[in-house]
Amino acid sequence: MSTKQDEAKKVAGRRVIQEFVRDGMKLGLGSGTTSHFFVRELGKYVADGMRLTCTTTSRSTIDVAREVGIAITDPNEIGEIDLTIDGPDEIDRNFHMIKGGGACLLWEKIIAHASKEMVTICDETKIVNALGAFPLPVEVVQFAWKQTERMVDRVLKEHGIQAEIYRRMRDGQPVVTDSGNFILDCKCGVIENPVSLEIELNRIPGVVENGLFTRESVGMVVGCFDGTSQVHM
Ligand code: 5RP
């Protein structure tokens, strides 16, 4: 059964297409349930003849896109992307985000940076005053991951954050990302300075990428529980 939150996510997906997607564009398709609703909606436009060249930020989004008849271009072949549309786990009013709840943060950040613009789509529950209630995902290489975990903890402490850190597990097994890495989820509380934390975490050798996205999004399209939507740029 579709929840009110699902409906709000769909509203955001419909609105972002109306406002931002144009015939002939090269698009980056995000990951997570909100993005998948958007991709399913986009499939209707493609079936009606809209010409798009699309690449994705996860294997799961490739599957959804193909299911609805959207051909996927290899990210190495697409060149500069016009627009990437993706969802957050949390977003503040400066469009700073935590992403990676679905373990796709590395591909998501690569595709966002390969794009002229990124626009975020979300339901209203994702908007926060300060980032950090959602555990911050940090993607780390498998080799010596406990050493990397200690260094992540040190950097968080330098930012005044006493975090609880745990390796993400599913069905008793460590989660392995599309790129073969582990995810450390860091329960931070409030992140006072996400811009600096994003940079400092990425300076640790075993860290591949972290889920703070502070430079990517130029705006957000919000789906509300009352069926309306808002565009913030
Ligand atoms: C995956 C992500 C997702 O975009 C994020 O978790 C939002 O997911 P959802 O739309 O299901 O709430 O960052 O790595």
Residues whose N, C-alpha, C, O or C-beta is under 5 A from the ligand:
A	BS01	5RP	S31 G32 T33 T34 S35 G87 P88 D89 K99 G100 G101 G102 A103 C104 L105
